[in-house]
Amino acid sequence: MRTALAGAAGGVLATGAAGCQPSQQGTSQQGTTGKRVLLAFFSRAGENYYYGDRINLEVGNTEVLAGMIRSRISCDVYRIEATDPYPFDYGETVARNSLEQDSDARPAIANALPSIDQYDTVLLASGIWGSRAPMIMATFTEGLDFAGKTVHPVVTYAVSGLGSTERDYAESCRGATVGQGLAVRGEEVNQGGAAVESWLRDNQLPAS
């Protein structure tokens, strides 16, 4: 159970994603580096794993992490949402995720993004569920043209770090360069500011 839904664990931070509002492909924001950045994230609130126990999150851990990034750089934000939302119950979500991974499913996305042509860099943020990103991230990446872009995996996790995201995105984001990823433990996401800032500096992502 711990690895099956590892990415969505941690404490509630109701204001953690205040600067990270879901948007469709709006006006691109460009920082001093000239990079045009899209932050695309999938996050699940509700009952989650927490140090071997369970906790109810009003804001999912990946949304908290996305908010930290959005407050520090110039980027557009797109929230990936399932047409069939994942259950509130942790066990039910674990079971659904297992079925989706076993069948190599591609869960449908509500209000899918039509294009990422205007972006140079795409940050793909999600939890790690069963040592990989949720299958809806494959739906997202396979539905868009990533040729010539730089992709950075961004994850929250319990035990698996980046999991298989670097390999998976190298396969599904055809033509993209997969850059350095960021992995923050879900239970510690509220204290992840220093790690986020260091990672942003290392990758020269544009300051807001």
N, C-alpha and C positions, 0 to 999 in steps of 0.2 A: 504493500500500500504506500510505503514511503516513497519509493521510486516511481510508482505509477502516476502520481500527480505531484511531483516534487516542486514544481516551479511556483505554485500558488500558495505558498506558506508565508506567514509572517504577521506582524501586528497591524492593526488598523491605523491608518494615517489619513484622516478625512480630508485634510488640506494638502496632502502630499502631491496630488496631481492637479492642483488648482491652475497651474500655468499650462497644462497639457489638455486643451479642449479638443474633442473630436472634430475633425473637419474633413470635408471632401476636398478635392484638389483645388485649392484656392490660390491666391496670389503667392508666388514663390518668394520666400525670404532668403536673402543672400548676405552672408557675412563678409568680413574683411578678407578672408582667404579666397573669395570668389566661388566657393563651393555652394551649390544649391542642394540642400539636404531635405530628405523626407524621413520622418520618423513614423514607421508603421508598426502598431502594436496590437497584440491580442492579450487580454487580461480577463481573469475570471474572479469575481467576488464570491461571497457565500461561504459555506463551510469548507475549511481548508486544513491541511496538515500543519502542525505546529509543535516542534520538538517532541514527536511521538504521540501527541494529543491532537485535538481539533480546536479550531477557533473560527468564529464567524467574522468575516472581513466585509466591511462596507465598501472598501476600495481594494481591488486586487493588488497584489504585490508588484506585478509588472506595470500596472498603471502608476503606482507610486514611483517606480524607477523611471518610467517615461516622463513623469512630471519633473523629476530632478534634472533630467537631460534637457527638457524643453525650457526650463528656467535658466539654463546656462548657455544655450547656443541659439543661433538663428536657424530655424527649420520650420517646415510645415508638418502637420500632424494628421495622421489618418488612423482611426480606430477600426480594427478588423473585428466585425461582429458576425456571429453565426446566424444564419436564417432560422435554424432550429437551436435556440439558446441551450447552453449546457445547464444541467440541473443545479439547484442550490446544494443538494446533498452531495457530500464528498464521495461516498461509496458509489453512488449512482454515476457520478462523473468518471470515476476510475473505471467502472465497468464499461461505460460508453467509449472511453478513450482506448481501452484494450481492444474492443471490437473494431474500432476505426483503424488502429495500427495493424491489427492482424489481417484486416481485409484491404489494407492500403487505400483507405477511403479518402475522398476529397469533399469534406463538408462544405456546403454552399455558404457563400458570404452574402450578407445583406448589404445592399447598396455598394456593390463591388466597384473598386477604383478602375476607371477605364484605361488610364495610361500613367506612366511615370516618366514620360519623355523629357520633361523639363528639369529633371533632377540628375545631379552628378553622383550623389552618394545616398544610399538608402540604409537606414538603421532598422533592422528587423528584430523586434522585441517581443518576447513571449516567455512563458514559463517553460520548464523542462518537465515533460510528462513521460515517464518510462524511458528515460535516457535520451529523449529527443524532443523536438518541438511538437506541439499539437498538430495533428494532420491538417488543420485549417490553414496553417502556415504554408503547406505545400500547395493548397488551393490558391493562395495568394501569389506565391512566387511563380507557379507554372502558368498563371493567367496573364502575365505581364512580360514585357520585353526589357531584360536587364543588360543587354549588350552595351559594353563600354562603361558600365557603372561600377562603382565600388560599393560592396555590401559589407556591413558589419553586423554580426550576430550580437544581440543583447538579451541576456536571460536572467531570470530568477530561478533558484534551484534549491534543493535540499541536500542532495548527495552527489549529483552527477556533473557539476560544473557546466561547461558549455555543451555537454553531451555530444551528440553527433551533428550539431548544427553546422559546423564549418564544412564537413563533408557533404551534408545534405544540401546546403545552399550552393556549394560549388557545382552540384549536379543539377539543381532545379533553377538556379538563376543563370541560365545559359549566357555565356559571353561576359559575365561579370568577374571582377576581381574580388575575392573574399579577403577582407582585411581583418585586423585584430579585433577579437570579440571582447565583450564585457560580461562577466558573470558575477552576480551578487546573491549571496545566500538569502533565501526568502525571509527567514526569521530575523535577519539583520538588515533588511532593506532600508529601514528608517535611518540607519547609521551609515548609509552607503555614499554619502556626499563626497567624501575625500576620494574614494575609489573612482567615482564618476568623473571628478575633476581631473584626476591623473590620467585617466583613459582619454578624455577629450583632448588634453594637451598632447599626449603621445601621438594622437591621430590627427592633430591640427584641424580639428573641427571648429567651425566658425563661431566666435563669441557673439552673444546677443548684444 
